[in-house]
Amino acid sequence: MEGIKHRMQISLDDWQYQILVEISRKTKKSISSIIRDLLSEKLLVQTANKERDPISEIIGIGRGDGSPVAREHDKYLYGRVK
């Protein structure tokens, strides 16, 4: 995904910086490029996991007559209003 890039300033722990420097030396890539790659990987995985979240499969399976069950759940569950 190439396109507009936004300049940012971040603070890293020393251990994070040292690992990035080592990766940069080995791969001959800039630290900025490595950080962009790592962010892309992480964000793509999170997006994919969110789309595959099994709980999202239950959205819309309920049916009702439009009465305010969620708002008055105690009445429907326990027969009384809280």
PyMOL CGO cylinders between C-alpha atoms (Angstrom):
from pymol import cmd
from pymol.cgo import CYLINDER

trace = [
    CYLINDER, 0.00, 0.00, 0.00, 1.96, 2.97, -1.20, 0.3, 1, 1, 1, 1, 1, 1,
    CYLINDER, 1.96, 2.97, -1.20, 0.54, 6.42, -0.94, 0.3, 1, 1, 1, 1, 1, 1,
    CYLINDER, 0.54, 6.42, -0.94, 0.62, 9.43, 1.31, 0.3, 1, 1, 1, 1, 1, 1,
    CYLINDER, 0.62, 9.43, 1.31, 2.94, 9.02, 4.27, 0.3, 1, 1, 1, 1, 1, 1,
    CYLINDER, 2.94, 9.02, 4.27, 2.52, 10.96, 7.51, 0.3, 1, 1, 1, 1, 1, 1,
    CYLINDER, 2.52, 10.96, 7.51, 5.55, 11.96, 9.53, 0.3, 1, 1, 1, 1, 1, 1,
    CYLINDER, 5.55, 11.96, 9.53, 5.36, 10.94, 13.18, 0.3, 1, 1, 1, 1, 1, 1,
    CYLINDER, 5.36, 10.94, 13.18, 7.66, 11.02, 16.14, 0.3, 1, 1, 1, 1, 1, 1,
    CYLINDER, 7.66, 11.02, 16.14, 7.65, 8.06, 18.53, 0.3, 1, 1, 1, 1, 1, 1,
    CYLINDER, 7.65, 8.06, 18.53, 9.65, 7.12, 21.60, 0.3, 1, 1, 1, 1, 1, 1,
    CYLINDER, 9.65, 7.12, 21.60, 11.04, 3.61, 21.88, 0.3, 1, 1, 1, 1, 1, 1,
    CYLINDER, 11.04, 3.61, 21.88, 12.50, 1.69, 24.77, 0.3, 1, 1, 1, 1, 1, 1,
    CYLINDER, 12.50, 1.69, 24.77, 16.20, 1.03, 24.36, 0.3, 1, 1, 1, 1, 1, 1,
    CYLINDER, 16.20, 1.03, 24.36, 15.64, -2.70, 23.77, 0.3, 1, 1, 1, 1, 1, 1,
    CYLINDER, 15.64, -2.70, 23.77, 13.15, -1.95, 21.00, 0.3, 1, 1, 1, 1, 1, 1,
    CYLINDER, 13.15, -1.95, 21.00, 15.56, 0.44, 19.32, 0.3, 1, 1, 1, 1, 1, 1,
    CYLINDER, 15.56, 0.44, 19.32, 18.44, -2.04, 19.58, 0.3, 1, 1, 1, 1, 1, 1,
    CYLINDER, 18.44, -2.04, 19.58, 16.39, -4.78, 17.95, 0.3, 1, 1, 1, 1, 1, 1,
    CYLINDER, 16.39, -4.78, 17.95, 15.35, -2.43, 15.14, 0.3, 1, 1, 1, 1, 1, 1,
    CYLINDER, 15.35, -2.43, 15.14, 18.97, -1.40, 14.56, 0.3, 1, 1, 1, 1, 1, 1,
    CYLINDER, 18.97, -1.40, 14.56, 20.00, -5.07, 14.34, 0.3, 1, 1, 1, 1, 1, 1,
    CYLINDER, 20.00, -5.07, 14.34, 17.19, -5.89, 11.90, 0.3, 1, 1, 1, 1, 1, 1,
    CYLINDER, 17.19, -5.89, 11.90, 18.10, -2.82, 9.88, 0.3, 1, 1, 1, 1, 1, 1,
    CYLINDER, 18.10, -2.82, 9.88, 21.72, -3.93, 9.60, 0.3, 1, 1, 1, 1, 1, 1,
    CYLINDER, 21.72, -3.93, 9.60, 20.77, -7.46, 8.58, 0.3, 1, 1, 1, 1, 1, 1,
    CYLINDER, 20.77, -7.46, 8.58, 18.10, -6.52, 6.05, 0.3, 1, 1, 1, 1, 1, 1,
    CYLINDER, 18.10, -6.52, 6.05, 19.69, -3.27, 4.83, 0.3, 1, 1, 1, 1, 1, 1,
    CYLINDER, 19.69, -3.27, 4.83, 16.32, -1.56, 5.28, 0.3, 1, 1, 1, 1, 1, 1,
    CYLINDER, 16.32, -1.56, 5.28, 15.65, 1.69, 7.10, 0.3, 1, 1, 1, 1, 1, 1,
    CYLINDER, 15.65, 1.69, 7.10, 14.24, 1.59, 10.61, 0.3, 1, 1, 1, 1, 1, 1,
    CYLINDER, 14.24, 1.59, 10.61, 11.23, 3.56, 9.33, 0.3, 1, 1, 1, 1, 1, 1,
    CYLINDER, 11.23, 3.56, 9.33, 10.56, 0.93, 6.71, 0.3, 1, 1, 1, 1, 1, 1,
    CYLINDER, 10.56, 0.93, 6.71, 10.83, -1.87, 9.27, 0.3, 1, 1, 1, 1, 1, 1,
    CYLINDER, 10.83, -1.87, 9.27, 8.40, -0.10, 11.61, 0.3, 1, 1, 1, 1, 1, 1,
    CYLINDER, 8.40, -0.10, 11.61, 5.93, 0.42, 8.74, 0.3, 1, 1, 1, 1, 1, 1,
    CYLINDER, 5.93, 0.42, 8.74, 6.19, -3.27, 7.83, 0.3, 1, 1, 1, 1, 1, 1,
    CYLINDER, 6.19, -3.27, 7.83, 5.66, -4.36, 11.44, 0.3, 1, 1, 1, 1, 1, 1,
    CYLINDER, 5.66, -4.36, 11.44, 2.66, -2.06, 11.81, 0.3, 1, 1, 1, 1, 1, 1,
    CYLINDER, 2.66, -2.06, 11.81, 1.15, -3.31, 8.56, 0.3, 1, 1, 1, 1, 1, 1,
    CYLINDER, 1.15, -3.31, 8.56, 1.52, -6.93, 9.66, 0.3, 1, 1, 1, 1, 1, 1,
    CYLINDER, 1.52, -6.93, 9.66, -0.02, -6.26, 13.07, 0.3, 1, 1, 1, 1, 1, 1,
    CYLINDER, -0.02, -6.26, 13.07, -2.91, -4.20, 11.70, 0.3, 1, 1, 1, 1, 1, 1,
    CYLINDER, -2.91, -4.20, 11.70, -3.72, -6.69, 8.95, 0.3, 1, 1, 1, 1, 1, 1,
    CYLINDER, -3.72, -6.69, 8.95, -3.77, -9.57, 11.45, 0.3, 1, 1, 1, 1, 1, 1,
    CYLINDER, -3.77, -9.57, 11.45, -6.04, -7.61, 13.81, 0.3, 1, 1, 1, 1, 1, 1,
    CYLINDER, -6.04, -7.61, 13.81, -8.38, -6.69, 10.96, 0.3, 1, 1, 1, 1, 1, 1,
    CYLINDER, -8.38, -6.69, 10.96, -8.52, -10.30, 9.75, 0.3, 1, 1, 1, 1, 1, 1,
    CYLINDER, -8.52, -10.30, 9.75, -9.15, -11.61, 13.28, 0.3, 1, 1, 1, 1, 1, 1,
    CYLINDER, -9.15, -11.61, 13.28, -11.91, -9.07, 13.84, 0.3, 1, 1, 1, 1, 1, 1,
    CYLINDER, -11.91, -9.07, 13.84, -13.66, -10.18, 10.66, 0.3, 1, 1, 1, 1, 1, 1,
    CYLINDER, -13.66, -10.18, 10.66, -13.35, -13.85, 11.71, 0.3, 1, 1, 1, 1, 1, 1,
    CYLINDER, -13.35, -13.85, 11.71, -14.50, -13.24, 15.29, 0.3, 1, 1, 1, 1, 1, 1,
    CYLINDER, -14.50, -13.24, 15.29, -17.03, -16.03, 15.96, 0.3, 1, 1, 1, 1, 1, 1,
    CYLINDER, -17.03, -16.03, 15.96, -19.12, -13.81, 18.21, 0.3, 1, 1, 1, 1, 1, 1,
    CYLINDER, -19.12, -13.81, 18.21, -19.87, -11.56, 15.23, 0.3, 1, 1, 1, 1, 1, 1,
    CYLINDER, -19.87, -11.56, 15.23, -21.71, -14.48, 13.63, 0.3, 1, 1, 1, 1, 1, 1,
    CYLINDER, -21.71, -14.48, 13.63, -24.57, -14.16, 16.14, 0.3, 1, 1, 1, 1, 1, 1,
    CYLINDER, -24.57, -14.16, 16.14, -25.34, -10.58, 15.16, 0.3, 1, 1, 1, 1, 1, 1,
    CYLINDER, -25.34, -10.58, 15.16, -28.82, -10.39, 13.73, 0.3, 1, 1, 1, 1, 1, 1,
    CYLINDER, -28.82, -10.39, 13.73, -30.00, -13.91, 14.66, 0.3, 1, 1, 1, 1, 1, 1,
    CYLINDER, -30.00, -13.91, 14.66, -32.55, -12.66, 17.17, 0.3, 1, 1, 1, 1, 1, 1,
    CYLINDER, -32.55, -12.66, 17.17, -36.11, -11.85, 16.30, 0.3, 1, 1, 1, 1, 1, 1,
    CYLINDER, -36.11, -11.85, 16.30, -38.65, -9.78, 18.14, 0.3, 1, 1, 1, 1, 1, 1,
    CYLINDER, -38.65, -9.78, 18.14, -41.68, -7.56, 17.95, 0.3, 1, 1, 1, 1, 1, 1,
    CYLINDER, -41.68, -7.56, 17.95, -39.78, -4.35, 18.65, 0.3, 1, 1, 1, 1, 1, 1,
    CYLINDER, -39.78, -4.35, 18.65, -40.60, -4.15, 22.35, 0.3, 1, 1, 1, 1, 1, 1,
    CYLINDER, -40.60, -4.15, 22.35, -37.86, -2.65, 24.55, 0.3, 1, 1, 1, 1, 1, 1,
    CYLINDER, -37.86, -2.65, 24.55, -36.50, -5.94, 25.90, 0.3, 1, 1, 1, 1, 1, 1,
    CYLINDER, -36.50, -5.94, 25.90, -32.92, -4.72, 26.27, 0.3, 1, 1, 1, 1, 1, 1,
    CYLINDER, -32.92, -4.72, 26.27, -33.94, -1.61, 28.15, 0.3, 1, 1, 1, 1, 1, 1,
    CYLINDER, -33.94, -1.61, 28.15, -36.28, -3.51, 30.48, 0.3, 1, 1, 1, 1, 1, 1,
    CYLINDER, -36.28, -3.51, 30.48, -34.39, -6.81, 30.68, 0.3, 1, 1, 1, 1, 1, 1,
    CYLINDER, -34.39, -6.81, 30.68, -35.06, -7.32, 34.42, 0.3, 1, 1, 1, 1, 1, 1,
    CYLINDER, -35.06, -7.32, 34.42, -38.80, -7.29, 33.74, 0.3, 1, 1, 1, 1, 1, 1,
    CYLINDER, -38.80, -7.29, 33.74, -38.46, -9.99, 31.10, 0.3, 1, 1, 1, 1, 1, 1,
    CYLINDER, -38.46, -9.99, 31.10, -35.89, -12.08, 32.95, 0.3, 1, 1, 1, 1, 1, 1,
    CYLINDER, -35.89, -12.08, 32.95, -37.15, -11.81, 36.53, 0.3, 1, 1, 1, 1, 1, 1,
    CYLINDER, -37.15, -11.81, 36.53, -40.69, -10.48, 36.23, 0.3, 1, 1, 1, 1, 1, 1,
    CYLINDER, -40.69, -10.48, 36.23, -39.84, -7.23, 37.96, 0.3, 1, 1, 1, 1, 1, 1,
    CYLINDER, -39.84, -7.23, 37.96, -38.42, -3.83, 37.15, 0.3, 1, 1, 1, 1, 1, 1,
    CYLINDER, -38.42, -3.83, 37.15, -35.19, -2.88, 38.88, 0.3, 1, 1, 1, 1, 1, 1,
]
cmd.load_cgo(trace, "trace")
